[in-house]
Amino acid sequence: FNKYFYTFPNSTNTMHSNKSIIYILKKSLNNKMNLINRKSIKVITYSFYIVLLDQVSKFLILNTLGFERSQKIIPNLLNFTLVKNRGAAFSLLSNSTSLLTIISILASLLLITVLIRFPPRSYGNLTGLAYLLGGTLGNGIDRLFKGYVLDFLDLVPINFPIFNVADISINIAIICFIIDIIKTKDKSELKY
């Protein structure tokens, strides 16, 4: 009889195996989402510490040194000279505080969105995004609440613009991205 007629598999066994597959897929997806969320949270936390370091350093310099004074830290190498920077990096776009404040806020929101929705997989990108977000937020807070950015690190031997911890953070981010691109390019060349 079974040779000539199709018999349906036991429906309880089929349902049980389908539930098992769905459970495994859900668990796998949840594990991946937790890993993604943990990475995003770590990056945002690290960015918070960068902002904290930036804001505390500016507060301390402002309260101990004041404006338009200079204090030698490492003779012939580094001075603390507190200045108001109303422009972007290296005083570009001076007196465009409103525009730069809006750009800082939008860039920070975009970076947070990218971190949450599309977390990077490489260590270089994760690190770079943490530094970039921290630097963007650090200078953005100054622009939003003061109308200018406080810069205080003055390299003596070269005629270089005065900068701050947030600026250093943004430059470290760029270095991280470049290293990540080079590493990724090297890996792709090895495959072919």
C-alpha positions as CSV (number, residue, x, y, z in Angstrom):
1,F,0.0,0.0,0.0
2,N,2.8,2.5,0.9
3,K,4.4,1.9,-2.5
4,Y,1.4,3.2,-4.4
5,F,0.2,6.0,-2.3
6,Y,1.9,9.0,-0.8
7,T,2.0,9.0,2.9
8,F,2.3,12.3,4.8
9,P,5.1,12.5,7.3
10,N,4.1,12.6,10.9
11,S,2.9,16.2,11.3
12,T,4.1,16.5,14.9
13,N,7.6,15.5,13.9
14,T,7.6,18.0,11.1
15,M,6.3,20.8,13.3
16,H,8.8,19.9,16.0
17,S,11.8,20.1,13.5
18,N,10.5,23.3,12.0
19,K,10.3,24.8,15.5
20,S,13.8,23.7,16.2
21,I,15.1,25.3,13.1
22,I,13.3,28.5,13.8
23,Y,14.7,28.5,17.4
24,I,18.2,28.0,16.2
25,L,17.8,30.8,13.6
26,K,16.4,33.1,16.3
27,K,19.1,32.3,18.7
28,S,21.8,32.9,16.1
29,L,20.3,36.2,15.1
30,N,20.0,37.3,18.7
31,N,23.6,36.4,19.4
32,K,24.7,38.5,16.3
33,M,22.5,41.4,17.4
34,N,23.9,41.3,20.9
35,L,27.5,41.3,19.6
36,I,26.6,44.2,17.3
37,N,25.0,46.1,20.2
38,R,27.9,45.4,22.5
39,K,30.3,46.7,19.9
40,S,28.2,49.9,19.3
41,I,27.9,50.4,23.1
42,K,31.7,50.0,23.5
43,V,32.4,52.5,20.8
44,I,29.9,55.1,22.2
45,T,31.3,54.5,25.7
46,Y,34.9,55.1,24.5
47,S,33.7,58.2,22.7
48,F,32.2,59.4,25.9
49,Y,35.5,59.1,27.7
50,I,37.2,61.0,24.9
51,V,34.6,63.8,25.2
52,L,35.1,63.8,29.0
53,L,38.9,64.1,28.7
54,D,38.5,66.9,26.1
55,Q,36.0,68.9,28.2
56,V,37.9,68.4,31.5
57,S,41.2,69.4,29.9
58,K,39.6,72.6,28.5
59,F,37.9,73.4,31.8
60,L,41.2,73.0,33.8
61,I,43.2,75.1,31.3
62,L,40.5,77.8,31.3
63,N,40.4,77.9,35.1
64,T,44.2,77.8,35.7
65,L,45.5,79.8,32.8
66,G,42.9,82.1,31.4
67,F,42.8,83.6,27.9
68,E,45.7,85.1,25.9
69,R,48.3,83.8,28.4
70,S,50.9,81.2,27.7
71,Q,52.5,78.7,30.0
72,K,55.6,76.7,29.1
73,I,55.0,73.0,29.6
74,I,57.9,71.4,27.8
75,P,60.5,74.2,27.0
76,N,61.0,74.7,23.3
77,L,58.4,72.1,22.5
78,L,54.9,72.6,24.0
79,N,53.1,75.6,25.6
80,F,49.5,75.9,26.9
81,T,48.0,78.9,25.2
82,L,44.2,79.2,25.5
83,V,42.5,80.7,22.5
84,K,38.9,81.0,21.2
85,N,38.6,79.3,17.8
86,R,35.4,80.4,16.0
87,G,36.3,78.4,12.9
88,A,36.8,74.8,12.0
89,A,40.1,72.9,11.9
90,F,43.0,75.3,11.7
91,S,40.6,78.3,12.0
92,L,39.0,77.6,8.6
93,L,35.5,79.1,8.1
94,S,36.1,81.6,10.9
95,N,32.9,83.3,12.3
96,S,30.7,80.5,10.9
97,T,29.8,79.2,14.4
98,S,26.1,78.5,13.6
99,L,26.9,76.5,10.5
100,L,29.7,74.6,12.2
101,T,27.5,73.9,15.2
102,I,24.8,72.4,13.0
103,I,27.4,70.4,11.1
104,S,28.8,69.0,14.4
105,I,25.4,68.0,15.6
106,L,24.4,66.3,12.3
107,A,27.8,64.6,12.0
108,S,27.5,63.2,15.6
109,L,24.0,62.0,15.0
110,L,25.0,60.4,11.7
111,L,28.0,58.6,13.4
112,I,25.8,57.3,16.2
113,T,23.2,56.1,13.6
114,V,25.9,54.3,11.6
115,L,27.3,52.7,14.7
116,I,23.9,51.4,15.7
117,R,22.5,50.4,12.3
118,F,25.7,49.3,10.5
119,P,28.4,48.5,13.1
120,P,31.8,48.1,11.5
121,R,33.4,44.7,11.7
122,S,37.0,45.7,11.6
123,Y,38.9,46.9,14.7
124,G,40.4,49.8,12.7
125,N,36.9,51.2,11.8
126,L,35.6,50.7,15.3
127,T,38.5,52.5,16.8
128,G,38.4,55.2,14.2
129,L,34.7,55.8,14.7
130,A,35.1,56.0,18.5
131,Y,37.8,58.7,18.1
132,L,35.9,60.6,15.4
133,L,32.7,60.6,17.4
134,G,34.5,61.7,20.6
135,G,36.3,64.5,18.7
136,T,33.2,65.7,16.9
137,L,31.2,65.8,20.1
138,G,33.9,67.4,22.1
139,N,34.3,70.4,19.7
140,G,30.5,70.4,19.0
141,I,29.7,70.9,22.7
142,D,32.0,73.9,22.8
143,R,30.4,75.4,19.8
144,L,26.9,74.7,21.0
145,F,27.4,76.1,24.6
146,K,30.1,78.7,24.1
147,G,29.9,79.8,20.5
148,Y,33.6,78.9,19.9
149,V,36.0,76.0,20.5
150,L,38.7,76.2,23.2
151,D,42.2,75.4,21.8
152,F,45.2,75.3,24.1
153,L,48.0,72.9,22.8
154,D,50.7,75.1,21.2
155,L,53.6,73.4,19.4
156,V,56.5,75.8,19.8
157,P,59.2,74.6,17.3
158,I,56.8,74.8,14.3
159,N,54.3,77.4,13.3
160,F,51.3,75.1,13.7
161,P,47.8,76.2,14.7
162,I,46.8,75.8,18.4
163,F,44.6,72.7,18.9
164,N,42.9,70.6,21.6
165,V,42.2,66.9,22.6
166,A,39.2,66.7,20.3
167,D,41.4,67.7,17.4
168,I,43.9,65.1,18.3
169,S,41.1,62.5,18.5
170,I,39.8,63.4,15.0
171,N,43.3,63.0,13.6
172,I,43.8,59.7,15.3
173,A,40.5,58.6,13.7
174,I,41.8,59.5,10.2
175,I,45.0,57.5,10.9
176,C,42.9,54.5,12.0
177,F,40.8,54.7,8.9
178,I,43.9,54.9,6.6
179,I,45.5,51.9,8.4
180,D,42.3,49.9,8.1
181,I,42.0,50.7,4.3
182,I,45.6,49.6,3.8
183,K,45.1,46.4,5.8
184,T,41.8,45.7,3.9
185,K,43.5,46.3,0.6
186,D,46.4,44.0,1.4
187,K,44.0,41.2,2.4
188,S,42.0,41.6,-0.9
189,E,45.2,41.5,-2.9
190,L,46.3,38.2,-1.2
191,K,43.0,36.6,-2.3
192,Y,43.5,37.1,-6.0
